[in-house]
Structures are given as C-alpha cells and as structure tokens.
Amino acid sequence: MRPAPRALPLYNMTMKFDDCLYMDAFREDLLRRYMPTDGEAYALADFFSVCADPTRVKIFSALATGDMCVGDLACAVGMHPSTISHQLKLLRDKGMVNVRRRGKVVYYSLSDPAVEAALDIGANRLARRA
C-alpha cells in the first residue's frame, strides 16, 4: 500500500513584518492599507488581462466616443463584425460594456468610466516615454 502524500505547508499569507529588516512602522501601516487581498489581486489582474488585447483596446477607444452598434464598431476598428461581436460578448460577460437595444439595433457603451480612465493613463504614459 502506498503511503498517503505528505501535505506541503501553505505559505502564510497574513502580513507579518517581524522578519523584515528595514521596515518601519509607517511603511508597515501603508502596506496594511494598500496591499490587495488575494481576491482583489486576481480581480485586478483579470481586469488588466481583458484590457491587454489590441482589438479590445480599439473597441474601448471607439466606445469612449459614445454608444455604437457592432457594424459601426467594425468600421471604426477595421475588423469583421463577427470578430467585434465575439469580443463584445467577452466584454459584456466581464461587465465592461453595457448593452442597449433600440428596435433591431443593439448599442454598446462602456459600463464604467474607469475603463476610459485606465486607457487614458496608459496613453499618457506612452506619450511621456516617446
């Protein structure tokens, strides 16, 4: 009979600063307030991974000008409407775009001004580095 696998010790994710060599009380307090929880860190990483696609960046940029339908987005981005629809479904599932139907036409808009703000921050950073 095989022995049961030995469980590996889990890394203690609580913040302990006793072992830090150069950590002062001010920095410790800052870290306790600003360090995201694991769930927050994963959610933030997911947000950035959604934004890390050039097609989606173009879609966000187009939607920053106002509501648009798939056909208009396809023209603005220069891609096939089915490609845009596929990306919009993902963005809708992630809660990053809103959907509004007007008759037979479906319009998309940014669900949160933070998406546009994140794009602006990135664009400003690139402009400063150029």
Beta strands, then each sheet from edge to edge (+ up, - down):
strand 1: 68-69
strand 2: 97-102
strand 3: 105-110
sheet 1: 1+ 3- 2+
end
